[in-house]
Each structure stands twice: as structure tokens, then as C-alpha cells.
Amino acid sequence: NIQTQMVYIGQSTDVDARWKSHVKAACGLDGVADSVFQRALKKYGVDSFTFELLEKVNKEKLREREKYWIEFYQSNKYGYNQKIG
């Protein structure tokens, strides 16, 4: 979030589809914004967020690496992640 400097770390095997699902939920097009991150997308607007791919890994390592990056950025304390991986 370029306004608050808060981050969200996620994992996906289809990054484009995952991003779109977050945006649709935030806009009320596919359910309701039910996560802290989706509510922030709704509150600040999609244009207030930048997107960055941190790392490409095998599917088997997704959870491990997500946990690593959440801990690295402490996004469960200072961001939108609600738990560590």
C-alpha cells in the first residue's frame, strides 16, 4: 500500500488469477471483502497498491517461502497478513 507502506504476502500457482480474485472480492464482484487485505483494497482503492513478485518456487515450497517472506517483512505485525503462512 503506497499510502500506508503496509504489505501483504501471499502465495499462488496462478498469480494473475489470485490477484484478480482479491480485487473482485474488494469490489464486491465476487463475494465480500472478508480479509484484512481485501478490506484495505476496498478502503484505499486498487490504485493505492503496487504488486511485486518476490520469488518463483516449486509448488511444494510455496508455503515454506510464504512463511519466510511474512516473517522477513513482519507483515503479520505491520501489514495485512493475519498469520504466519
Buried (B, 14 or more C-beta within 10 A) or exposed (E): BEEEEBBBBBBEEEEEEEBEBBBBBBBEEEEEBEBBBBBBBBEBEEEEBEEEEBEEBEEEEBEEBBBBBBBEBEBBEEBBBEEBB
